[in-house]
């Protein structure tokens, strides 16, 4: 399974009304038993198979990892190139994250026998947002990829109506943003436990020292400007995560794309709103970094 994705997909092709799925694409080796089009415009099917009831505003009342294991097989179709497909076998799964967005960390095996981890996200909220606005994880991922805003390198949709994304922590990296800030601020052991690579905390503290933080913020502003120019309204409370690698290098990444909105570039009002929103997003990122540093400072 390749870890590089083509960036030629046009996010505007995802604008088709949900009631009018686009024409079928013939994928290599496709059969009548396997659908040949997995674009989000066709995501009208009920999602009850993988999304039991849960309390809005709290942690899920069920184990999404357990739900993920109920069906061992996934047909994963690339969002960037729907002709690219992989047969995946789920070997292990566990619930990760916090809030109402359901996620599970999967260990899978592909058709070539390679084993690796992916993050599976529920598509229920994503479908609702597409129906209500220009939102949606897949559409935002495509738009960010084209604009140069850093996102996970791979995104697939599965045949059970979930999203499968790259596990950015698989190489030992850790991310620092809203999730880490909330976990550390509230001392949530159930969430903090998902910070599998806490060894990066010392690197994080070095990268974000007062004499170094401006370099990080300059890059935040740069990516925010790219998003604004492309008409992408970043999630104001979770615009970027600081991705810290085991070797001490770092970058930024936008993970919470389900709350992003992609506007028509010709919409002047939306452009002004996007500019204001993304400016606020920069401030939110800095506040989250400050919270994390405050909570971790006692350890260093």
C-alpha positions as CSV (number, residue, x, y, z in Angstrom):
1,X,0.0,0.0,0.0
2,X,1.7,3.2,-1.1
3,X,2.3,6.0,1.3
4,X,2.3,8.7,-1.3
5,X,-0.9,10.1,-2.8
6,X,-1.4,11.9,-6.1
7,X,-2.4,15.5,-5.7
8,X,-4.2,15.9,-9.0
9,X,-7.8,15.5,-7.7
10,X,-10.0,18.6,-8.2
11,X,-11.9,19.5,-4.9
12,X,-14.6,21.1,-7.0
13,X,-15.6,17.7,-8.3
14,X,-16.9,17.0,-4.8
15,X,-19.5,19.8,-5.1
16,X,-22.2,17.6,-6.8
17,X,-25.5,17.5,-4.8
18,X,-25.8,14.6,-2.5
19,X,-29.0,13.6,-4.3
20,X,-27.2,13.3,-7.6
21,X,-24.3,10.9,-7.4
22,X,-21.6,11.4,-10.1
23,X,-21.2,8.9,-13.0
24,X,-19.7,5.6,-12.1
25,X,-15.9,5.3,-12.7
26,X,-14.7,1.9,-13.9
27,X,-11.9,0.8,-11.6
28,X,-9.4,-1.9,-12.6
29,X,-10.6,-5.3,-11.7
30,X,-14.0,-4.0,-10.5
31,X,-16.9,-6.4,-10.5
32,X,-20.7,-6.0,-10.2
33,X,-20.3,-7.0,-6.6
34,X,-17.9,-4.1,-5.8
35,X,-19.0,-0.5,-6.3
36,X,-16.9,1.5,-8.7
37,X,-17.5,4.9,-7.2
38,X,-16.9,5.8,-3.6
39,X,-17.0,9.6,-3.9
40,X,-18.5,11.5,-1.0
41,X,-21.3,12.7,-3.3
42,X,-22.7,9.2,-3.0
43,X,-22.6,9.0,0.8
44,X,-26.4,8.9,1.2
45,X,-26.5,5.3,2.5
46,X,-27.6,4.9,6.2
47,X,-24.6,4.6,8.5
48,X,-26.4,2.6,11.2
49,X,-24.1,-0.3,10.6
50,X,-21.2,1.5,12.2
51,X,-22.6,4.4,14.2
52,X,-24.7,3.4,17.2
53,X,-26.4,6.1,19.3
54,X,-24.1,8.2,21.5
55,X,-24.5,11.3,23.8
56,X,-23.7,14.5,22.0
57,X,-21.1,16.5,23.8
58,X,-19.6,13.6,25.8
59,X,-17.3,10.7,25.2
60,X,-19.0,8.0,23.1
61,X,-21.0,5.6,25.3
62,X,-19.8,2.7,23.2
63,X,-16.4,1.4,22.1
64,X,-15.8,2.5,18.5
65,X,-12.8,0.2,18.4
66,X,-15.0,-2.7,19.2
67,X,-17.5,-1.6,16.6
68,X,-14.6,-1.5,14.1
69,X,-13.7,-5.1,14.8
70,X,-17.2,-6.4,14.1
71,X,-16.4,-6.3,10.4
72,X,-12.9,-7.6,9.7
73,X,-12.6,-6.6,6.0
74,X,-12.5,-3.2,4.4
75,X,-12.4,-2.2,0.8
76,X,-10.5,1.1,0.9
77,X,-10.8,3.4,-2.0
78,X,-8.5,6.4,-2.5
79,X,-10.2,9.8,-2.3
80,X,-7.5,11.4,-4.6
81,X,-7.8,8.6,-7.2
82,X,-10.8,6.3,-6.9
83,X,-9.2,3.8,-9.3
84,X,-6.8,3.0,-6.4
85,X,-8.2,0.3,-4.1
86,X,-6.9,-1.9,-1.4
87,X,-8.4,-5.0,0.4
88,X,-7.7,-4.6,4.1
89,X,-8.0,-7.1,6.9
90,X,-8.5,-5.6,10.4
91,X,-6.2,-7.3,12.9
92,X,-6.7,-5.1,15.9
93,X,-8.7,-2.0,16.8
94,X,-9.1,0.3,19.8
95,X,-11.0,3.5,20.4
96,X,-8.9,6.7,20.5
97,X,-9.5,10.4,21.0
98,X,-12.2,12.4,22.8
99,X,-15.4,14.2,22.1
100,X,-18.2,13.1,19.8
101,X,-16.0,12.3,16.7
102,X,-15.6,8.6,16.7
103,X,-12.1,7.3,15.9
104,X,-10.3,4.0,16.2
105,X,-6.7,3.0,15.7
106,X,-6.6,0.0,13.4
107,X,-3.8,-2.4,12.7
108,X,-4.4,-3.8,9.2
109,X,-2.9,-6.1,6.6
110,X,-3.2,-5.3,2.9
111,X,-3.5,-7.6,-0.1
112,X,0.3,-7.8,-0.3
113,X,0.7,-8.9,3.3
114,X,2.0,-5.6,4.6
115,X,0.9,-4.7,8.1
116,X,0.5,-1.1,9.3
117,X,-1.8,1.2,11.3
118,X,-4.5,3.5,10.1
119,X,-6.9,5.8,11.9
120,X,-10.6,5.1,11.1
121,X,-13.1,7.9,11.6
122,X,-16.8,7.7,11.7
123,X,-18.4,9.4,8.6
124,X,-21.8,10.2,10.2
125,X,-21.0,13.7,11.3
126,X,-19.1,14.3,8.1
127,X,-22.1,13.4,6.0
128,X,-24.3,15.8,8.1
129,X,-21.9,18.6,7.5
130,X,-21.8,18.0,3.8
131,X,-25.6,18.3,3.6
132,X,-25.6,21.5,5.6
133,X,-22.7,23.4,4.1
134,X,-19.5,23.3,2.1
135,X,-17.9,21.2,4.8
136,X,-16.8,17.6,4.9
137,X,-13.5,16.0,5.7
138,X,-12.8,14.6,2.2
139,X,-13.6,17.8,0.4
140,X,-11.4,19.8,2.8
141,X,-8.6,17.3,2.6
142,X,-8.6,17.6,-1.2
143,X,-8.7,21.4,-1.1
144,X,-5.9,21.6,1.5
145,X,-3.8,19.1,-0.6
146,X,-4.1,21.3,-3.6
147,X,-3.5,24.5,-1.7
148,X,-0.3,23.2,0.1
149,X,-1.8,23.2,3.6
150,X,-0.3,20.2,5.4
151,X,-2.7,17.3,5.9
152,X,-2.3,13.5,6.3
153,X,-0.7,12.1,3.1
154,X,-3.4,9.4,2.5
155,X,-7.2,9.4,2.8
156,X,-9.5,6.5,1.8
157,X,-13.2,5.8,2.1
158,X,-14.3,2.3,3.1
159,X,-17.1,0.2,2.0
160,X,-18.7,0.5,5.5
161,X,-18.9,4.3,5.2
162,X,-15.9,5.2,7.3
163,X,-12.8,7.3,6.5
164,X,-9.3,5.8,6.8
165,X,-6.4,8.1,7.3
166,X,-2.7,7.9,7.8
167,X,-1.5,7.2,11.3
168,X,0.9,10.1,11.7
169,X,2.2,8.7,15.0
170,X,3.2,5.4,13.5
171,X,6.9,6.4,13.2
172,X,7.1,7.6,16.8
173,X,6.0,11.1,16.2
174,X,3.6,13.0,18.5
175,X,1.1,15.8,17.8
176,X,0.5,18.8,20.0
177,X,-2.7,20.8,19.6
178,X,-6.2,21.0,20.9
179,X,-6.4,17.3,21.9
180,X,-3.2,17.4,23.9
181,X,-4.1,20.7,25.5
182,X,-7.5,19.5,26.7
183,X,-6.1,16.2,27.9
184,X,-3.3,17.8,29.9
185,X,-5.5,20.7,31.1
186,X,-8.3,18.5,32.4
187,X,-6.0,15.7,33.5
188,X,-7.9,13.1,31.5
189,X,-6.1,9.8,31.9
190,X,-8.4,8.1,29.4
191,X,-7.4,10.7,26.7
192,X,-3.9,11.3,27.9
193,X,-3.3,7.6,27.4
194,X,-3.6,8.2,23.6
195,X,-0.4,10.2,23.8
196,X,1.6,7.1,23.0
197,X,4.8,8.9,22.2
198,X,5.3,11.1,25.3
199,X,9.0,10.9,24.8
200,X,8.6,13.8,22.4
201,X,7.5,16.1,25.2
202,X,11.1,17.2,25.8
203,X,11.5,18.0,22.1
204,X,8.3,19.9,22.1
205,X,9.4,22.0,25.1
206,X,12.6,22.9,23.2
207,X,10.9,23.7,19.9
208,X,8.4,26.0,21.6
209,X,10.7,27.8,24.0
210,X,10.2,31.6,24.0
211,X,13.2,32.1,21.8
212,X,12.1,29.5,19.3
213,X,8.3,29.9,19.2
214,X,8.2,32.7,16.6
215,X,9.7,30.3,14.0
216,X,6.7,28.0,14.6
217,X,4.2,30.8,14.5
218,X,5.7,32.2,11.2
219,X,4.9,28.8,9.6
220,X,1.4,28.8,11.2
221,X,0.8,32.2,9.6
222,X,2.2,31.0,6.3
223,X,-0.1,27.9,6.1
224,X,-3.0,30.0,7.3
225,X,-2.5,32.4,4.5
226,X,-2.4,29.5,2.0
227,X,-5.7,28.3,3.4
228,X,-7.3,31.8,3.2
229,X,-6.1,32.3,-0.4
230,X,-7.7,29.0,-1.3
231,X,-11.0,29.8,0.4
232,X,-10.5,27.2,3.1
233,X,-12.0,28.2,6.5
234,X,-9.9,26.3,9.1
235,X,-11.5,25.0,12.2
236,X,-10.9,28.0,14.4
237,X,-10.5,26.0,17.7
238,X,-8.2,23.3,16.2
239,X,-6.5,24.7,13.1
240,X,-3.1,23.0,13.3
241,X,-1.2,20.4,15.3
242,X,2.5,20.7,16.0
243,X,3.9,17.4,14.7
244,X,7.2,16.5,16.5
245,X,9.3,13.7,15.1
246,X,11.6,11.4,17.1
247,X,14.7,13.1,15.4
248,X,13.7,16.5,16.7
249,X,12.4,17.8,13.4
250,X,8.9,19.2,13.3
251,X,6.1,20.5,11.1
252,X,2.5,21.5,11.3
253,X,-0.5,19.4,10.2
254,X,-4.2,20.0,10.0
255,X,-6.1,17.0,11.4
256,X,-9.5,18.2,12.3
257,X,-10.8,18.7,8.8
258,X,-14.3,17.6,9.5
259,X,-15.0,21.1,10.8
260,X,-13.3,23.0,7.9
261,X,-15.3,24.7,5.2
262,X,-14.3,25.2,1.6
263,X,-15.8,28.3,0.1
264,X,-16.3,29.4,-3.5
265,X,-13.3,31.7,-4.3
266,X,-15.7,34.2,-5.9
267,X,-17.7,34.6,-2.7
268,X,-16.4,38.0,-1.4
269,X,-18.3,37.8,1.9
270,X,-17.0,34.3,2.6
271,X,-13.5,35.5,1.8
272,X,-13.7,38.2,4.4
273,X,-15.1,35.7,6.9
274,X,-12.4,33.2,6.1
275,X,-9.7,35.8,6.6
276,X,-11.0,36.8,10.0
277,X,-11.6,33.1,11.0
278,X,-8.1,32.0,10.0
279,X,-6.5,35.0,11.8
280,X,-8.3,33.8,15.0
281,X,-7.1,30.3,14.3
282,X,-3.5,31.4,14.6
283,X,-4.2,32.9,18.1
284,X,-6.0,29.7,19.2
285,X,-3.0,27.6,18.1
286,X,-0.7,29.7,20.2
287,X,-3.0,29.5,23.3
288,X,-3.1,25.7,23.0
289,X,0.7,25.6,22.8
290,X,0.9,27.8,25.9
291,X,-1.5,25.5,27.8
292,X,0.5,22.4,26.9
293,X,3.8,24.1,27.9
294,X,2.2,25.1,31.2
295,X,1.1,21.6,32.0
296,X,4.3,20.0,31.0
297,X,6.6,22.5,32.6
298,X,6.6,20.7,36.0
299,X,8.2,17.7,34.3
300,X,11.2,19.7,33.0
